[in-house]
Amino acid sequence: MEKFILYYSELFKIDYFLTRNLIFLLFVVFALFLLYIFLLIFDWRFMKRLKKAQEKRSKENVKEAVMRVSSGDSC
């Protein structure tokens, strides 16, 4: 890692500590981007599962309402 930082500090003619901090910030931004992608996928899967559960509940409610109407019970 040290050689990597020294190489880029010489390449761009900037300070060693500035280069180290820029590389650190680059890794932090990349980690946050990966976290964002992970959360998007997780949220998408969760919403998909929630939608299926709501559709199932809706179908059960319709069946229950039909049974009540056909048996003559009042709502």
C-alpha positions in Angstrom: 0.0 0.0 0.0 2.9 2.3 0.8 4.4 1.9 -2.7 1.0 2.5 -4.2 0.7 5.8 -2.4 4.2 6.8 -3.2 3.8 6.0 -6.8 0.7 8.2 -7.2 2.1 11.0 -5.1 5.1 11.1 -7.5 2.9 10.7 -10.6 0.6 13.6 -9.8 3.2 15.7 -8.1 1.1 16.1 -4.9 1.8 15.6 -1.2 2.1 12.1 0.2 -0.6 12.8 2.9 -3.0 14.3 0.4 -2.6 11.3 -1.8 -3.2 9.0 1.1 -6.3 10.9 2.1 -7.6 10.9 -1.5 -7.1 7.2 -1.8 -8.9 6.7 1.5 -11.8 8.8 0.4 -12.0 6.9 -2.8 -12.3 3.6 -0.9 -14.9 5.2 1.4 -17.0 6.4 -1.6 -16.7 3.0 -3.2 -17.8 1.3 0.0 -20.8 3.6 0.3 -21.7 2.9 -3.3 -21.6 -0.8 -2.7 -23.8 -0.4 0.4 -26.3 1.7 -1.6 -26.5 -1.0 -4.3 -26.9 -3.7 -1.6 -29.7 -1.8 0.1 -31.5 -1.2 -3.3 -31.4 -4.9 -4.0 -32.6 -5.8 -0.4 -35.4 -3.2 -0.6 -36.5 -4.5 -4.0 -36.7 -8.1 -2.7 -38.5 -7.0 0.4 -41.1 -4.9 -1.6 -41.6 -7.9 -3.9 -42.3 -10.2 -1.0 -44.6 -7.6 0.6 -46.6 -7.2 -2.6 -47.1 -11.0 -2.8 -48.3 -11.1 0.8 -50.7 -8.2 0.2 -52.1 -10.0 -2.9 -52.5 -13.2 -1.0 -54.3 -11.3 1.9 -56.5 -9.6 -0.7 -57.5 -12.9 -2.2 -58.3 -14.3 1.2 -60.4 -11.3 2.1 -62.4 -11.7 -1.1 -63.0 -15.4 -0.5 -64.1 -14.6 3.1 -66.5 -11.8 1.9 -68.0 -14.2 -0.8 -68.5 -16.9 1.9 -70.3 -14.3 4.2 -72.5 -13.1 1.4 -73.4 -16.6 0.3 -74.2 -17.8 3.8 -76.4 -14.8 4.4 -74.4 -13.2 7.2 -74.5 -9.4 7.4 -71.3 -7.4 7.2 
